Amino acid sequence: MKIAVLKETFPGEKRVPMIPASIEKLVKVGADIAIEAGLGQTCRWLDSDYENAGAIVESDRKALVESADIVLRLRKPPIEEIEWMKKGSLHISYLDPFNEKDLLDKFCECHINSISLEMIPRTTIAQKMDVLSSQANLGGYVSVILAAEKLDQIFPMMTTPSGTIKPARVFIIGAGVAGLQAIATAKRLGARVEAFDTREVVAEQVQSLGAKFVKIDLGETGQTKDGYAKALTEEQIKMQQEGMAKFCSLADVVITTAQLFGRKAPRIVTADMIAGMRPGSVVVDMAVESGGNVEGSELDKVIDINGVSIIGMGNLPGHVAIHASQMYSANLVNFIHHFWDQKEKSFDLKLEDEIIKGCLISHRGQIFSETYKSIVSK
């Protein structure tokens, strides 16, 4: 079974789907690995590093795809490249399925089996394959670093001959994987940190990192079986905004992390809330790529609104591409290992497995995922 690993072509993308150490692990279980020339150059891995790990380096991208039984990428493929794949072959990457109907139609038309790594269920056994959590973790770290760079004051309290400098005040909205890492990073930098989440079940985690958990009574809230925050009603969103306005006005930095699985990100920070913040304050919208939590934020831009800087940079994990690549690559290898048939030296697509049920989008010319179909039908 030939596995092809392709170089990323998305503008500005520095992450790579697989690193040499991961190639070596796949080769050891009997996989036949071929990579596209220059695969790791954005992270300083040479073709010779991959060759030393046991991969074959090929320069003809189309021929590489045409000969592969499995194609591995990081980002979703250009739609025209799906036609290059062999009928019945398997494609594994991020797919952004809820926003890519044409892409999924093409997979079905060409009878390509496709796995969307975002759709891997959040279960204990699948934790080692969870690309969303791995990348969100790094995104939370980067969001704080970007804010610290933009803010015109330091984060930690400091006692100097000139007097005592008060610590920066950071307010983090959303205490999922990204939010918790943002809390931890801001605390390491010495900031005073407060955090809010609609799920009170995460209060203990917030407090264990040294932050204050902000309580706002929204009535009945909670989380899905996969650990995502449930969508709020319009009335609850208004109550949340009113409750958070005070904390935003006191904060030097506000970081928003709220995203909804398969849906547009909720608008949390309004123009009125920004107007109540002090000039020089910084807001980081981590959800800008999925619609944005902050009114006025723009993808890949830093916007000034009455002296408040709104940072809307996309692909935050890409700012730390080497570690992001290591983590994604490890998740990918763990996924392949889990379904690898050692006797046959091949990937066993177990249709009754709960993980495959969650992440297999197209199979034999049809949409397979019931999760996908149920969300799209709403």
C-alpha positions in Angstrom: 0.0 0.0 0.0 1.6 3.3 -1.2 1.1 6.4 1.0 1.8 9.7 -0.6 2.5 12.8 1.5 2.0 16.1 -0.4 3.6 19.5 0.1 1.2 22.2 1.2 0.4 24.9 -1.4 -2.0 27.2 0.5 -0.6 30.7 0.5 1.4 31.4 3.7 1.1 27.9 5.1 4.4 26.9 6.8 3.1 23.7 8.5 3.8 20.4 7.0 1.7 17.2 7.3 4.4 14.8 8.2 7.9 15.1 9.7 10.8 12.6 9.1 10.4 11.0 12.6 6.8 10.1 11.8 7.8 8.7 8.4 10.2 6.4 10.1 7.4 5.0 12.3 5.2 4.2 9.3 8.0 2.6 7.5 8.7 0.3 10.4 5.1 -1.1 10.2 5.5 -1.9 6.5 4.1 1.2 4.8 5.5 2.3 1.4 5.9 6.1 1.8 6.6 8.6 -1.0 6.8 12.3 -0.4 6.7 15.3 -2.7 10.0 17.0 -3.1 10.4 20.0 -0.8 7.8 18.7 1.6 9.5 19.9 4.8 11.4 22.9 3.5 9.2 25.5 5.3 10.2 23.8 8.6 13.8 23.2 7.7 13.5 19.5 7.1 15.5 18.4 4.0 14.5 15.8 1.4 17.5 13.9 2.6 16.0 13.8 6.1 12.9 12.1 4.7 15.0 9.7 2.6 17.0 8.7 5.7 13.7 7.9 7.4 12.8 5.5 4.6 10.7 7.6 2.2 11.1 7.9 -1.5 11.2 11.5 -2.8 9.2 12.3 -6.0 9.1 15.6 -7.8 6.1 14.9 -10.1 3.1 15.9 -7.9 0.4 14.5 -10.3 2.2 11.2 -10.8 2.6 10.9 -7.1 -1.1 11.3 -6.4 -2.1 9.0 -9.3 0.0 6.2 -7.9 -1.1 6.5 -4.3 -3.5 4.3 -2.3 -3.6 6.9 0.5 -3.0 10.6 0.1 -2.0 12.6 3.3 -2.2 16.4 3.5 -2.7 19.0 6.1 -5.2 21.3 4.4 -8.1 20.4 2.1 -7.0 19.6 -1.5 -7.5 21.8 -4.5 -10.6 20.4 -6.1 -8.9 19.7 -9.4 -6.4 17.3 -7.7 -9.2 15.0 -6.6 -9.5 13.8 -10.2 -5.9 12.6 -10.1 -6.6 10.1 -7.4 -7.2 6.4 -8.0 -10.8 5.2 -7.7 -11.3 3.7 -4.3 -8.2 5.4 -2.8 -8.3 7.2 0.6 -7.7 10.9 1.2 -6.9 12.1 4.8 -6.6 15.7 5.9 -8.6 18.6 7.3 -11.6 19.1 4.9 -13.7 21.8 6.5 -16.7 19.7 5.3 -19.5 22.0 6.4 -18.3 24.7 4.1 -17.0 22.6 1.2 -20.0 20.9 -0.5 -18.4 21.1 -4.0 -15.3 19.4 -2.6 -17.4 16.6 -1.1 -19.4 16.2 -4.2 -16.2 15.8 -6.2 -15.0 13.1 -3.8 -18.2 11.2 -4.3 -18.2 11.7 -8.1 -14.6 10.3 -8.3 -15.4 7.5 -5.8 -12.6 8.7 -3.4 -12.9 7.7 0.3 -12.3 10.8 2.3 -11.5 11.3 6.0 -12.0 14.7 7.7 -9.7 14.9 10.7 -11.8 17.6 12.3 -14.6 15.1 12.6 -12.7 12.6 14.8 -14.8 12.1 17.9 -13.6 13.5 21.2 -13.3 10.2 23.0 -10.6 8.9 25.3 -9.4 6.4 22.7 -9.3 9.0 20.0 -7.5 11.6 22.1 -4.1 10.8 20.6 -5.5 11.5 17.1 -7.3 14.8 18.0 -5.8 17.3 15.6 -8.2 20.0 16.6 -7.1 20.0 20.2 -3.4 19.8 19.3 -3.6 22.8 17.0 -6.0 24.8 19.3 -3.5 24.3 22.1 -0.8 26.1 20.1 -3.3 28.7 18.9 -4.1 29.6 22.5 -0.4 30.1 23.2 0.2 32.2 20.1 -2.8 34.4 20.8 -1.2 35.6 24.0 2.1 36.2 22.5 0.5 38.3 19.7 -1.4 40.3 22.3 1.8 40.8 24.5 3.7 42.1 21.4 0.9 44.6 20.5 0.1 45.8 24.0 2.0 49.0 25.0 2.8 47.7 28.5 4.3 44.7 30.1 2.4 41.7 31.5 4.0 41.0 34.8 4.0 43.0 38.0 7.4 44.5 38.5 8.9 46.3 41.5 11.5 48.9 40.4 13.3 51.9 41.9 10.7 54.0 40.1 7.8 52.2 41.8 5.7 49.1 41.4 4.2 48.3 38.0 0.8 46.6 38.1 0.3 43.4 36.1 -1.7 43.5 32.9 -5.2 42.4 33.2 -6.2 39.6 30.7 -9.8 38.5 30.1 -10.2 35.2 28.2 -13.6 34.2 26.8 -14.0 30.5 26.3 -12.1 27.9 28.4 -11.8 25.0 25.9 -8.4 23.7 24.9 -7.3 27.1 23.3 -8.7 29.1 26.2 -7.0 27.0 28.8 -3.6 27.3 27.1 -4.1 31.1 26.7 -4.8 31.3 30.5 -1.7 29.2 31.3 0.5 31.3 28.9 -0.8 34.7 30.2 -0.2 33.5 33.8 3.3 32.4 33.0 3.9 35.9 31.6 2.7 37.3 34.9 -0.7 38.7 34.0 -3.8 38.9 36.2 -6.2 36.5 34.4 -9.9 36.2 34.4 -11.9 33.8 32.2 -15.5 33.1 31.3 -17.2 30.0 29.8 -20.8 29.1 29.4 -19.9 25.7 30.9 -19.5 26.0 34.6 -18.0 22.5 34.6 -14.7 24.0 33.4 -14.4 26.4 36.4 -12.2 24.1 38.3 -9.8 23.8 35.4 -9.6 27.6 35.0 -8.9 28.0 38.8 -6.3 25.3 38.8 -4.3 27.4 36.3 -4.4 30.4 38.7 -7.1 32.4 36.9 -10.4 33.7 38.3 -13.5 32.1 36.8 -16.2 34.7 36.0 -19.8 33.6 36.6 -22.6 35.1 34.6 -26.1 33.6 35.1 -27.3 32.6 31.7 -29.9 30.0 32.8 -29.5 26.5 31.4 -26.3 26.0 29.4 -23.9 23.0 29.0 -21.8 21.1 26.5 -22.3 18.5 23.8 -21.2 14.8 24.2 -18.0 15.8 22.4 -17.2 18.5 24.9 -18.2 21.5 22.8 -20.2 24.4 24.3 -23.8 24.3 23.3 -25.2 27.2 21.2 -26.9 29.9 23.3 -30.2 31.4 22.6 -30.3 35.1 21.4 -31.5 36.1 24.9 -28.6 34.2 26.5 -26.1 35.8 24.1 -27.4 39.3 25.1 -27.2 38.4 28.8 -23.7 37.2 28.3 -22.6 40.3 26.4 -24.0 42.5 29.2 -22.2 40.5 31.9 -18.9 40.5 30.0 -18.9 44.2 29.2 -17.6 45.2 32.6 -14.7 42.7 32.4 -13.8 43.9 28.9 -13.8 47.5 30.1 -11.3 46.6 32.9 -9.1 44.4 30.7 -5.9 45.4 28.9 -6.2 42.3 26.7 -9.3 40.3 25.7 -9.0 37.0 23.9 -12.0 35.3 22.4 -11.9 31.6 21.6 -15.6 30.6 21.2 -16.4 28.3 18.2 -19.4 26.1 17.5 -18.9 22.7 15.8 -20.1 22.8 12.2 -21.5 26.3 12.6 -20.5 30.0 12.3 -18.7 31.3 15.4 -21.0 33.3 17.7 -20.7 37.1 17.9 -19.6 37.8 21.5 -17.8 41.1 21.6 -19.9 44.0 20.2 -18.9 47.4 19.0 -20.4 48.9 22.2 -18.2 46.6 24.3 -15.2 47.7 22.4 -16.2 51.4 22.8 -16.1 50.8 26.5 -12.5 49.6 26.5 -9.5 51.9 27.1 -7.5 53.1 24.2 -4.3 50.9 23.9 -6.2 47.8 24.8 -5.9 44.7 22.6 -8.5 42.2 21.5 -7.5 38.9 19.8 -10.3 37.1 17.9 -9.2 33.5 17.7 -12.4 32.6 15.8 -12.0 35.0 13.0 -11.6 32.2 10.4 -15.0 30.8 11.2 -16.9 34.1 11.2 -15.4 35.9 14.2 -16.4 36.5 17.8 -15.6 40.2 17.6 -17.5 42.9 15.8 -15.2 44.6 13.3 -12.4 41.9 13.2 -11.0 41.1 9.8 -9.1 38.0 8.7 -5.3 38.4 8.7 -5.6 42.1 9.7 -5.0 44.2 12.8 -7.8 46.8 13.0 -7.8 50.0 15.1 -11.2 50.9 16.5 -11.0 54.1 18.7 -7.5 53.2 19.8 -8.4 49.5 20.6 -6.4 47.0 18.4 -8.4 44.1 17.1 -6.2 41.3 16.0 -7.8 38.9 13.6 -4.9 36.8 12.4 -5.7 33.4 10.9 -3.8 30.1 11.2 -2.4 30.9 14.6 -0.7 27.4 14.9 1.2 28.3 11.7 3.1 30.9 13.6 4.9 28.1 15.4 5.0 25.8 12.4 7.7 23.4 13.6 5.8 22.3 16.7 2.5 22.5 15.0 3.8 20.1 12.3 5.2 17.8 15.0 1.9 17.6 16.7 -0.2 17.2 13.6 2.2 14.6 12.2 2.0 12.6 15.5 -1.8 12.7 15.5 -1.8 11.5 11.9 0.5 8.6 12.6 -1.5 7.6 15.6 -4.6 7.6 13.5 -3.0 5.4 10.8 -1.5 3.1 13.4 -4.8 2.5 15.0 -6.3 1.1 11.8 -3.2 -0.5 10.4 -3.4 -4.2 9.6 0.1 -5.4 10.4 -0.4 -8.7 8.6 -1.7 -7.2 5.4 0.5 -4.1 5.6 -2.5 -1.9 4.8 -5.0 0.5 6.3 -8.1 -1.3 7.4 -11.1 1.0 6.9 -13.3 -0.4 9.7 -16.8 1.0 8.8 -18.3 -0.1 12.1 -15.6 1.6 14.3 -16.9 4.6 16.1 -13.9 6.8 15.1 -14.4 5.9 11.4 -18.1 6.5 11.7 -17.4 10.0 12.9 -14.7 11.1 10.4 -15.3 9.1 7.2 -17.1 11.7 5.0 -17.4 10.0 1.6 -17.3 6.3 0.8 -17.9 4.5 -2.5 -19.5 7.5 -4.1 -21.8 8.4 -1.2 -21.7 10.7 1.8 -21.1 8.3 4.7 -20.9 10.4 7.9 -24.3 10.4 9.8 -22.9 13.2 11.9 -22.3 15.4 8.9 -25.7 14.6 7.4 -27.5 15.4 10.6 -25.9 18.8 11.0 -26.2 19.8 7.4 -29.9 18.8 7.3 -30.7 21.3 10.2 
